[in-house]
Amino acid sequence: LVNNTIFASLAVKYDYHKYFKAVSPELFHVIDDFVQFQLEKNEMQGMDSELRRSEEDEEKEEDIEVPKAMGDIFESLAGAIYMD
């Protein structure tokens, strides 16, 4: 159960991405792409998930990058609850 994809999916599910603060436009772009992918799929991504988005206009697929920062948000929350 402990991997970055699952933790990032949980962070999006519980809207923790809305409270993330950083000064990196590239990171926010990656996070926005992942959040949009999660909302389109409307399900949590597991360990064996195919993180690909099909382009409708073009017949190619795009890999979805799972932002490590999103997984870290949920991991730190889980750690804080465990330590409490």
N, C-alpha and C positions, 0 to 999 in steps of 0.2 A: 503493500500500500504506500510505502514511502518512496515517492519519486517526484521529480519536478513537474511532470505533466499533470499528475493527479492534484498536487498542491496548487498549481496555477489554475486548474479548472475549478477547484474549490474556492479560490480567492475571487474568481469571476462570479461564481454562483452566489456568493454572499456579498458581492459588491465591494470588496476590499480595494479593488483597483481604483475606485473613486477617491480614495483617501491617500493614494500614493503620491509622494512629492519628490521630484528630482529635477535637475537642470540638464536634461539631455533630450533634445528633440528626436534623436534616433530611437532612444528607448521608448519614448511615448508613442512613436509610430509603430514599433513592434508590439507594444501593449495594445494599442488600438486595433491592429490587425487581428491579434489573438482574441480580443474581446468580441469583435465582430464575428469571427469564425465560431466562437462558442455560442453566440446568440443565434446564428444561422442554424447550427447543428441542434441547438436546444437540448443538449445532453452533455453530461460530464465525459471527459476524455480519460480513458484508462491507459494502462501500461502498453497495451498492444494496439492503440489507436493509430489509424492512418491520418496524419495531420496534413491533409492535402485539400486544396480548394480548386475545383474545376472552373476554368474560365468559360463562360457561356459563349462569348463571341469567338474566341479562339479555342482550338481543340488541344489546349495544353493544360497541365495542372501546375499549381503553384504550391510549394512547400510552405507550411505555416510554422514559423519559429515560435517556440515556447519561451517566453521571457523568463529568465532565471529570477529576476526581481519579484515576479508574481508568486512563484513558488516559495521564495524566501519570506514573503509577507505571511503566508499561511503557516509556514514552518515555525516562524518566530512566535506566532500566536499559539500554536500547538505546544511549543516548548514552554511558554509562559504558563499555560494552563497545567501542564504536567508538573512544573516546578512548584506551582501553588498548592 
